Amino acid sequence: MSITFSNALSGLKANAFAIDVISGNLANLNTYGYKESKVSFQNLVNDSLGTGAGGATVGGSTVALSTRSFSQGSIQSTNQAFDAAIQGNGFFVLRSKAEQVYTRAGNFKVDASGHLLTQQNQNLQGWNAQNGVLSSNTGIADIRVPISSLRQPSPTSQFTITANMNASAVVGTPDATFSSPIPIVDSQGNSHLVTLTYVKSAANTWNYTATIPSSAIVGGTGTATTLATGTLTFDGLGHLATPLPVNSPVSIAITGFNNGASDMTMAWNLYDTVGNATLTQYNQASANLGSTQDGTPSGQLKAMSIGSNGQVLAHYSNGDAVAVAQLAIASVLNPDSMQDLGDNTFGVTSRSSIPAIGLPGTGSRGAITGGALETSTVDIAKEFTNLLTYERGYQANSKVVTTQDDILQETVALKR
C-alpha cells in the first residue's frame, strides 16, 4: 500500500510542477522574446508484480525535464529607435558584469553615456565605428552611440548636370546661350552657386564657362569669377562627341574663398557610370533635366535607428545617415542546452556548442528587423488546455491518496 501513496505523491509533484511551468508561460505571455517552456513526463518504477518475462511493473511519474522551445515568434512593428527583432536563428549578445549572456528580447534603451542596454541594464555587444569606419574584423565590445553631435561637412568633390542644348539655336541669338546652375558646398559647409554657361559658336559646337560670384573669392572683380572654360561638340545624332569619356570628368578648381574655406577641386562628370553622356543636343528647347553633387553641409544629430542589417544609424539634419555601430548575433546550434539565467537571458553550459558570433544574416545567423520586436511564443489557448489537463491529473492523484487513506482506515478497523 505504501507504493500507492508513493505513486500518488510523485504524480502530485509532477503535475504541480507542470502547472508551475504553465503559470510561468502565462505570466510571460506579453514578454518580448520570451520562449515557452515545455515539460516532459517519464514513469518511475517502484515495484514489480510477478516474476519472469511476463511480470508487470508499477510506479509513479516524474517530470524528466523542462525545456525552452526556441521557435520563431511573430515580428511586431514598434517604430521605436532602439527596438530590434531577430528573424531566424541566433541571440543578441550581452555583457552582464564580466559574463557573456544571450537574449532574444530586443527592446533596448540608451543611457546618458550612449551605451545601448537591455531593460535590466546589461550592455549590448557589437562593433563601434572607429574614425568613421565600421568593421567587424575586431572583437566585440559594448555598443555606444552618439547622444548629441554635429556632422562634419563634406565639400563637393564631383557633380553631374543632365541637360539638352537646342540643336536649332542660331549662333548669336538668345537661343544660343544657355546656363546650368549647380549648388556646391565648401569645406566649412557653406553653400555657393557655380554656373555653367554654354554659348553656341558653330554647328554642333558650344563653348562653356564655369563661374562663381566674385563676392565669394578674395580679390574677385566684377559680378562673376571664371573658374574654367572649354568646348563641347556633338555628332550628327546629337550625342556628345568631345570631350571623350577618357577625358571626362572635367576638372574645375576654386581657390581663395574669402570665408577662409579650403581650396577645392571638383570633377564635372560628363558621362554616367555606364558611359552614357549626360549632355545632348536635340531639336528641343535647351533645358536642365537634373543635377547632382556629393557635398553636404554640417548637420545636427536628429534621430537614431537600427537598420535591417543590424547597423545602428545616426540621422543628421543635412540628410546624412551614418552607420555608427553594428549589432552582433550569436548562433548556438543546440539552444535547448542553454541555461535560463532569468531576466529573459540565457547562458551556455557544458552541453552547448560554442556560440558563433558574427554579422546578422551570415552563416546560420538570422536577420535583424529594426523598429520591431519578437513577441512571446506562448500560445494562450494551448496553455489553458494543458493547464486543465495537469489540473485533472493533480485531482486524480489526490483522489488516489484519499482513497488509499480510506482503505487504510478500513484495514485498521478490521482489528476491532
ABEGO torsion letter per residue (X at the ends): XAAAAAAAAAAAAAAAAAAAAAAAAAAAAABBGBBBBBBBBBBBBABBBEBEAABBBBBBBBBABBBBBBBBBBBBBAGBAABBBBBEBEBBBBBBEABBBBBABABBBBBAAGBBBBAAGBBBBEBBBBGGBBBAABBBBBBBBBABBBBBBBBBABBBBBBBBBAABBBGBAAABBBBBBBBBBAAGBBBBBBBBBBBABBGBBBBBBBBBAAABBGBBEABBBABBEBBBBBAAGBBAOBBAAAOBBBBBBBGBAAGBBBBBBBBBABBAAGBBABBBBBBBBBBAEBBBABBBBBBBABBBBBAAGBBBBBBAAGBBBBABBBBBBBBABAAABBBAEGGBBBBBAABBBBBBBBBGBEABBBBBBGBBBBBABBAAAAAAAAAAAAAAAAAAAAAAAAAAAAAAAAAAAAX
